[in-house]
């Protein structure tokens, strides 16, 4: 599924739970539990972040990284599932913008972060869990 423009780019991403998490921010719509949990880690560690602040042209389509960390000058992509489209997009971004740092949090790294932070961060979202609407 290689749909562009704010829609999921993989079958696994399409199953993500999107929405506003009021424990994180009153306005930001996260596209997955993983994105929301990474924002929680940033908040817990007091790391300033901006969600999807810039769209980059890749020629025939665009790419918007999940986060930008302004104090560190780095973009962050949270990536559970890689398919041909997402690999091509990552390769093209790095070729067109070699001076823009992009850090990918892969499934392996995410699971490590979950083991380190989930017990200490309120409202951590696990797979197949609901997230509280009223928080």
C-alpha positions in Angstrom: 0.0 0.0 0.0 1.9 3.0 -1.2 -0.6 5.8 -0.6 0.8 9.3 -0.3 -0.5 12.3 1.5 -1.1 11.6 5.2 -2.3 8.1 4.7 -0.7 4.8 5.7 2.1 3.5 3.5 1.9 -0.1 4.6 -0.7 -2.7 5.6 0.7 -2.7 9.2 0.6 1.0 9.5 -3.0 1.0 8.2 -3.9 -0.9 11.4 -2.5 1.8 13.7 -4.6 3.6 16.1 -4.7 7.3 15.1 -6.0 10.1 17.2 -5.3 12.8 19.7 -3.8 11.7 23.0 -4.7 14.3 25.6 -2.0 13.1 28.0 0.6 14.2 25.4 -0.9 17.2 23.7 -4.4 18.6 23.1 -4.0 19.1 19.3 -1.6 16.6 17.8 -3.1 13.7 15.9 -0.7 10.7 16.1 -1.1 8.1 13.4 -0.1 5.1 15.6 0.5 3.9 19.2 4.2 3.9 18.5 4.3 7.5 17.4 2.3 8.4 20.6 4.6 6.4 22.8 7.7 8.0 21.3 6.2 11.4 22.0 5.7 10.2 25.6 9.4 9.2 25.8 10.4 12.6 24.5 8.2 14.3 27.1 9.4 12.0 29.9 13.0 12.9 29.0 12.1 16.6 28.5 13.2 16.5 24.8 11.6 19.2 22.8 9.8 17.8 19.7 7.5 18.9 16.9 5.2 16.5 15.2 5.5 16.4 11.4 6.7 19.9 10.9 8.0 19.8 7.4 7.2 18.0 4.1 10.0 17.2 1.8 9.7 16.9 -1.9 10.9 13.6 -3.3 10.1 14.4 -6.9 6.8 12.6 -7.7 5.7 12.6 -4.1 6.5 14.0 -0.7 7.8 12.7 2.7 7.0 14.0 6.1 9.1 12.6 9.0 7.2 11.9 12.2 9.2 14.2 14.5 11.7 17.0 14.5 13.8 17.6 17.6 14.7 21.3 17.4 17.3 21.3 20.2 19.2 18.5 18.4 18.5 19.4 14.8 17.4 15.9 13.9 14.3 14.4 12.3 12.9 11.1 13.7 10.9 8.5 11.8 9.2 5.7 13.8 9.1 2.7 11.6 7.6 -0.7 12.5 7.3 -2.1 9.1 9.5 -1.7 6.0 8.2 -2.4 2.6 9.5 -1.6 -0.9 7.9 1.8 -0.9 9.2 2.9 2.5 12.7 1.7 1.7 12.6 3.6 -1.6 11.3 6.7 0.2 14.1 6.5 2.9 16.8 6.0 0.2 15.5 8.9 -1.9 15.2 11.3 1.1 18.8 10.6 2.1 20.0 11.0 -1.4 18.2 14.3 -2.0 18.8 15.7 1.5 22.2 14.4 2.6 22.8 17.2 5.1 19.5 16.7 7.0 19.9 14.2 9.8 17.2 11.6 9.9 17.1 9.0 12.7 14.9 5.9 12.3 13.5 4.2 15.3 13.0 0.6 14.1 11.0 -2.2 15.7 14.0 -3.5 17.5 14.9 0.0 19.0 11.2 0.6 19.8 10.9 -2.6 21.7 14.1 -1.7 23.7 12.6 1.7 24.5 9.3 0.1 25.5 11.2 -2.2 27.9 13.0 0.8 29.4 10.1 3.3 29.7 6.7 1.6 29.6 6.6 0.9 33.3 7.4 4.5 34.2 5.3 6.4 31.6 1.6 6.7 32.4 -0.8 5.7 29.5 1.8 3.7 27.6 0.0 2.0 24.8 0.6 -1.7 24.1 -0.4 -3.6 21.0 -4.1 -4.4 21.1 -4.7 -2.0 23.9 -7.1 0.8 23.9 -5.9 4.3 24.7 -7.8 6.4 27.1 -10.0 9.0 25.4 -10.5 11.1 28.4 -6.9 11.7 29.5 
